Amino acid sequence: MGEGRLTVRKAWIVGGVAVGAALSFVMLLVVGVYVVAGNLANTVSGGTKALAKGAVPAAYQSLVQKWGNLCPAINPALLAAQLYQESGFNPTAKSPAAAQGIAQFIPGTWATHGVDGDGDGDKDVWDPNDAIPSAASYDCSLASYVKDVPGNLTENMLASYNAGAYAVIKYGGVPPYRETQNYVKQITTLEESFAAPVSRVDPSKQAAGAIDYAQKKLGTPYLWGGTGTAEQGGRFDCSGLTQAAYETVGITLPRVANDQYNAGPHPARDELLPGDLVFFSDDLTNSRAIRHVGIYVGGGYMIDAPRTGAVIRFDPIDTPDYFGATRVTEDGAKALPTTV
């Protein structure tokens, strides 16, 4: 949320006349986003599956990068998506079903598929140095079981992870189970949120609507934990504002900023479009440390709810704590786990 925003920015808008001029500026940007969207409609992100900047906590980045290349069925971004979906990169996570650690192995599966990834003579499900290599190894084992099944090897591997290799073999591909089909789509969609794009990513169709909502909240006092309810006087914190803005165009974002970062692919600074979410952190190597978010409106500015004592306003994004951006997609938001 927004209280932790430590960098003090000078407000761009001061007084009613300036606000009116700023609103005109934003409306031009809102119209312009559709023009830009049309120009980019035929561009596609893809190619490499290198990790996006800071998408994986620095402590695990080298492990994910190394073991994500263990076999052709996986890649670092896919492995990162699985770990995020399973535990939110929490090495102490434990589920009600007794799944354990950063990769959420149940004891029986760990006993069969756990590996000594760091070579210390001990296979420890709670140690990411063992659990992350084990997750990659398990994926590759599943892929080997279904290598002769028609269709996409990675999708068949993910289906095997969810429903078992027998079901994939029986049905000649991803089985007709709604849960399994949703799981395959969820992970392959999240994969794009962890991959570094090699070209422009498609613009969000809902971007202009999100900006329109945010600009109507300019001048609203900040409230830590605020989500805009009547009981809160219609006030917001940073991620409450972005969540509400995208909710008005049919996209449900997570509550906190560091999870909102995973709601789509990540355009570079020079590829930003109005409607992109922009993020800020004291640790530029770890998306889980993100503490502030705003909605980009163009020209190097965003609309954000900065901190206690301030109001929703325009602020520059080019500050030392600028982390990166996300182009929110409907599928990307839907793919996020409800809890991490």
C-alpha positions as CSV (number, residue, x, y, z in Angstrom):
1,M,0.0,0.0,0.0
2,G,1.2,3.6,0.0
3,E,2.3,4.7,3.5
4,G,5.8,3.4,3.0
5,R,6.5,5.8,0.1
6,L,9.7,7.5,1.5
7,T,10.7,9.5,-1.5
8,V,9.3,13.0,-1.1
9,R,8.0,14.3,-4.4
10,K,6.9,17.8,-5.2
11,A,3.2,17.8,-6.2
12,W,2.8,18.8,-9.8
13,I,-0.7,20.3,-9.3
14,V,-1.2,23.2,-6.9
15,G,-4.5,25.1,-7.0
16,G,-7.7,24.9,-8.9
17,V,-6.5,26.4,-12.2
18,A,-3.6,24.0,-12.4
19,V,-5.9,21.1,-11.7
20,G,-8.2,22.1,-14.5
21,A,-5.3,22.3,-16.9
22,A,-4.0,19.0,-15.7
23,L,-7.4,17.3,-16.3
24,S,-7.4,18.6,-19.9
25,F,-3.9,17.1,-20.3
26,V,-5.0,13.7,-19.0
27,M,-8.1,13.6,-21.2
28,L,-5.8,14.1,-24.2
29,L,-3.8,11.2,-23.0
30,V,-6.9,9.1,-22.4
31,V,-7.9,9.6,-26.0
32,G,-4.4,9.1,-27.2
33,V,-4.1,5.7,-25.5
34,Y,-6.6,4.3,-28.1
35,V,-4.5,5.7,-31.0
36,V,-1.4,4.2,-29.6
37,A,-3.2,0.9,-29.0
38,G,-4.3,0.8,-32.6
39,N,-0.7,1.3,-33.7
40,L,0.5,-1.5,-31.5
41,A,-2.3,-4.0,-32.1
42,N,-0.2,-6.3,-34.2
43,T,2.9,-6.4,-32.0
44,V,3.4,-9.4,-29.8
45,S,5.7,-10.1,-26.9
46,G,7.5,-13.4,-26.9
47,G,10.7,-15.1,-27.7
48,T,13.0,-15.2,-24.7
49,K,11.7,-16.4,-21.4
50,A,14.4,-14.6,-19.3
51,L,13.2,-13.3,-16.0
52,A,11.8,-9.8,-15.8
53,K,13.7,-7.4,-13.7
54,G,13.2,-8.1,-10.0
55,A,10.3,-10.5,-10.7
56,V,11.9,-13.2,-8.5
57,P,13.4,-12.2,-5.1
58,A,17.2,-11.8,-5.5
59,A,17.9,-14.7,-3.1
60,Y,16.2,-17.1,-5.5
61,Q,16.9,-15.5,-8.9
62,S,20.0,-17.5,-9.8
63,L,18.4,-20.8,-8.7
64,V,15.3,-20.1,-10.8
65,Q,17.4,-19.0,-13.8
66,K,19.6,-22.1,-13.6
67,W,17.0,-24.8,-12.9
68,G,14.4,-23.2,-15.1
69,N,16.5,-24.4,-18.0
70,L,16.7,-28.0,-16.9
71,C,14.7,-29.4,-19.7
72,P,12.8,-28.1,-22.8
73,A,9.4,-28.3,-21.2
74,I,10.2,-25.5,-18.7
75,N,11.9,-22.1,-18.6
76,P,12.8,-19.7,-15.8
77,A,9.6,-17.6,-16.1
78,L,7.4,-20.7,-16.0
79,L,9.2,-22.0,-13.0
80,A,8.9,-18.6,-11.3
81,A,5.2,-18.6,-12.1
82,Q,4.7,-22.0,-10.4
83,L,6.6,-20.9,-7.3
84,Y,4.7,-17.7,-7.0
85,Q,1.4,-19.5,-7.5
86,E,2.3,-22.1,-4.9
87,S,3.8,-20.0,-2.1
88,G,4.4,-16.4,-3.2
89,F,8.1,-17.3,-2.8
90,N,7.6,-18.0,0.9
91,P,10.1,-20.8,2.0
92,T,8.2,-21.4,5.2
93,A,4.7,-21.7,3.6
94,K,2.6,-24.7,4.8
95,S,-0.9,-25.5,3.5
96,P,-3.8,-27.1,5.3
97,A,-3.1,-30.2,3.0
98,A,0.4,-30.3,4.6
99,A,2.2,-29.0,1.4
100,Q,5.5,-27.6,2.5
101,G,8.0,-24.9,1.6
102,I,8.5,-22.6,-1.3
103,A,7.4,-25.3,-3.9
104,Q,4.6,-26.7,-1.7
105,F,5.6,-30.4,-1.9
106,I,3.4,-32.8,0.0
107,P,5.5,-35.3,2.0
108,G,4.8,-38.3,-0.3
109,T,5.8,-36.4,-3.4
110,W,8.9,-35.0,-1.7
111,A,10.0,-38.5,-0.7
112,T,10.0,-39.6,-4.3
113,H,11.0,-36.5,-6.2
114,G,13.0,-34.3,-3.7
115,V,16.6,-33.8,-4.8
116,D,19.7,-32.5,-3.0
117,G,20.0,-29.4,-5.1
118,D,22.9,-27.8,-3.2
119,G,24.9,-31.1,-2.7
120,D,25.2,-30.8,1.1
121,G,24.0,-34.4,1.6
122,D,20.6,-33.4,2.8
123,K,17.2,-33.1,1.0
124,D,15.4,-30.4,2.9
125,V,11.9,-29.4,1.7
126,W,12.2,-26.1,3.6
127,D,15.4,-25.1,2.0
128,P,14.9,-23.3,-1.4
129,N,18.3,-24.6,-2.5
130,D,16.8,-28.0,-2.5
131,A,13.1,-27.2,-3.1
132,I,13.5,-25.1,-6.3
133,P,15.8,-27.7,-8.0
134,S,13.3,-30.4,-6.9
135,A,10.4,-28.4,-8.5
136,A,12.2,-28.2,-11.8
137,S,13.3,-31.8,-11.6
138,Y,9.7,-32.9,-10.9
139,D,8.4,-30.9,-13.8
140,C,10.9,-32.5,-16.1
141,S,10.1,-35.9,-14.8
142,L,6.4,-35.3,-15.6
143,A,7.3,-34.0,-19.0
144,S,9.2,-37.2,-19.7
145,Y,6.2,-39.3,-18.8
146,V,4.0,-37.5,-21.4
147,K,6.6,-36.7,-24.1
148,D,4.8,-38.9,-26.7
149,V,1.4,-37.4,-26.0
150,P,0.2,-35.1,-28.8
151,G,0.0,-31.3,-28.2
152,N,2.1,-28.8,-26.4
153,L,4.7,-30.5,-24.1
154,T,4.6,-27.7,-21.5
155,E,0.9,-27.7,-21.3
156,N,0.8,-31.5,-21.0
157,M,3.4,-31.3,-18.3
158,L,1.4,-28.8,-16.3
159,A,-1.8,-30.9,-16.8
160,S,0.2,-33.9,-15.4
161,Y,1.2,-31.8,-12.4
162,N,-2.5,-31.1,-11.7
163,A,-4.3,-34.2,-12.8
164,G,-1.6,-36.9,-13.1
165,A,0.3,-38.1,-16.1
166,Y,-2.1,-41.0,-16.6
167,A,-5.0,-38.6,-17.3
168,V,-3.0,-36.8,-19.9
169,I,-2.0,-40.0,-21.6
170,K,-5.6,-41.3,-21.4
171,Y,-7.1,-38.2,-23.1
172,G,-4.2,-37.6,-25.5
173,G,-3.4,-34.1,-24.0
174,V,-4.8,-31.8,-21.4
175,P,-7.8,-33.7,-20.0
176,P,-11.3,-32.2,-20.0
177,Y,-11.3,-31.3,-16.4
178,R,-12.2,-27.7,-15.7
179,E,-9.7,-27.5,-12.7
180,T,-6.9,-28.8,-14.8
181,Q,-7.6,-26.6,-17.8
182,N,-7.8,-23.6,-15.5
183,Y,-4.5,-24.5,-13.9
184,V,-2.7,-24.8,-17.2
185,K,-4.1,-21.4,-18.4
186,Q,-3.2,-19.9,-15.0
187,I,0.4,-20.9,-15.0
188,T,1.0,-20.1,-18.7
189,T,-0.6,-16.7,-18.2
190,L,1.5,-16.0,-15.1
191,E,4.6,-17.1,-17.0
192,E,4.2,-13.9,-19.1
193,S,4.2,-11.8,-15.9
194,F,7.6,-13.2,-14.9
195,A,9.2,-13.1,-18.4
196,A,11.2,-10.1,-19.7
197,P,9.5,-9.0,-22.9
198,V,11.7,-8.7,-25.9
199,S,9.3,-6.3,-27.8
200,R,6.3,-4.1,-27.0
201,V,3.5,-5.8,-25.2
202,D,-0.1,-5.4,-26.3
203,P,-1.8,-2.4,-24.7
204,S,-4.7,-2.9,-22.3
205,K,-8.1,-2.2,-23.7
206,Q,-9.3,-1.1,-20.3
207,A,-6.5,1.5,-19.7
208,A,-8.4,4.6,-20.6
209,G,-11.3,3.7,-18.3
210,A,-8.9,3.1,-15.4
211,I,-7.3,6.5,-16.0
212,D,-10.8,8.2,-16.2
213,Y,-11.7,6.8,-12.8
214,A,-8.4,7.8,-11.2
215,Q,-8.5,11.4,-12.5
216,K,-12.0,11.8,-11.0
217,K,-10.4,11.1,-7.6
218,L,-7.8,13.9,-7.9
219,G,-7.7,15.9,-4.7
220,T,-9.1,13.1,-2.5
221,P,-7.2,12.8,0.8
222,Y,-5.1,9.7,1.3
223,L,-6.1,7.0,3.8
224,W,-3.8,4.1,4.8
225,G,-5.8,1.0,4.1
226,G,-8.4,2.9,2.1
227,T,-10.3,1.2,-0.6
228,G,-12.8,4.0,-1.3
229,T,-15.7,2.8,0.7
230,A,-18.4,5.1,2.1
231,E,-17.3,4.3,5.6
232,Q,-13.8,5.5,4.7
233,G,-15.1,8.7,3.2
234,G,-14.3,7.6,-0.3
235,R,-10.5,7.7,0.5
236,F,-7.8,5.5,-0.8
237,D,-4.2,4.4,-0.3
238,C,-2.0,3.7,-3.4
239,S,-3.0,0.2,-4.2
240,G,-6.6,0.8,-3.1
241,L,-6.8,3.4,-5.8
242,T,-5.3,1.3,-8.6
243,Q,-7.5,-1.7,-7.5
244,A,-10.7,0.4,-7.6
245,A,-9.7,2.0,-11.0
246,Y,-9.4,-1.3,-12.7
247,E,-12.4,-2.8,-10.9
248,T,-14.5,-0.2,-12.8
249,V,-13.4,-1.7,-16.1
250,G,-14.0,-5.3,-15.1
251,I,-10.5,-6.3,-13.9
252,T,-10.1,-7.4,-10.3
253,L,-6.6,-6.7,-9.0
254,P,-5.1,-8.0,-5.7
255,R,-5.2,-5.7,-2.7
256,V,-1.5,-4.9,-2.3
257,A,1.0,-3.4,-4.7
258,N,3.6,-6.2,-4.9
259,D,0.9,-8.6,-6.0
260,Q,-0.5,-6.1,-8.5
261,Y,2.9,-6.2,-10.2
262,N,2.2,-9.7,-11.4
263,A,-1.1,-8.8,-13.2
264,G,0.5,-8.7,-16.7
265,P,3.7,-8.3,-18.6
266,H,6.3,-5.6,-17.9
267,P,7.0,-2.9,-20.5
268,A,10.3,-1.1,-20.4
269,R,10.4,2.6,-19.3
270,D,10.5,3.8,-22.9
271,E,7.5,1.6,-23.8
272,L,5.1,2.9,-21.2
273,L,1.5,3.7,-22.2
274,P,-1.2,5.5,-20.3
275,G,-2.9,3.0,-18.0
276,D,0.2,1.0,-17.1
277,L,0.8,0.5,-13.4
278,V,4.1,1.9,-12.2
279,F,5.8,0.6,-9.1
280,F,8.4,1.8,-6.6
281,S,10.6,0.1,-4.1
282,D,13.6,0.5,-1.8
283,D,14.9,-2.9,-3.1
284,L,15.1,-2.8,-6.9
285,T,16.0,-6.5,-7.0
286,N,12.8,-7.9,-5.5
287,S,9.2,-7.3,-6.6
288,R,8.0,-8.6,-3.3
289,A,9.5,-5.5,-1.6
290,I,7.4,-3.1,-3.8
291,R,5.7,-0.6,-1.5
292,H,4.0,2.0,-3.9
293,V,2.0,2.0,-7.1
294,G,0.4,4.6,-9.4
295,I,-1.3,4.7,-12.8
296,Y,0.8,6.1,-15.6
297,V,-0.8,8.9,-17.6
298,G,2.0,9.8,-20.0
299,G,4.7,12.5,-20.1
300,G,6.6,10.9,-17.2
301,Y,3.7,11.4,-14.8
302,M,1.3,9.2,-12.9
303,I,-1.8,9.6,-10.7
304,D,-1.2,8.2,-7.3
305,A,-2.2,8.3,-3.6
306,P,1.2,9.1,-2.1
307,R,1.0,9.1,1.7
308,T,-0.7,10.3,4.8
309,G,-1.3,14.0,4.7
310,A,-1.3,14.2,0.9
311,V,-4.1,13.9,-1.7
312,I,-4.5,11.9,-4.8
313,R,-2.4,13.9,-7.3
314,F,0.0,13.8,-10.3
315,D,3.6,12.8,-9.5
316,P,6.7,12.2,-11.7
317,I,7.7,8.6,-12.0
318,D,11.4,9.1,-12.8
319,T,12.7,8.8,-9.2
320,P,15.5,6.7,-7.8
321,D,13.0,4.2,-6.4
322,Y,11.3,3.5,-9.7
323,F,11.0,-0.3,-9.9
324,G,9.2,-1.0,-13.1
325,A,5.7,-1.2,-14.7
326,T,3.0,-3.7,-15.5
327,R,0.6,-3.6,-18.4
328,V,-2.5,-5.0,-16.7
329,T,-4.4,-7.7,-18.6
330,E,-7.7,-9.4,-17.7
331,D,-6.2,-12.8,-18.0
332,G,-3.1,-11.8,-16.0
333,A,-5.2,-10.6,-13.2
334,K,-7.4,-13.7,-13.2
335,A,-4.4,-15.9,-13.1
336,L,-3.1,-14.5,-9.8
337,P,-3.6,-16.8,-6.8
338,T,-6.2,-15.5,-4.3
339,T,-3.6,-15.7,-1.5
340,V,0.2,-15.8,-1.7
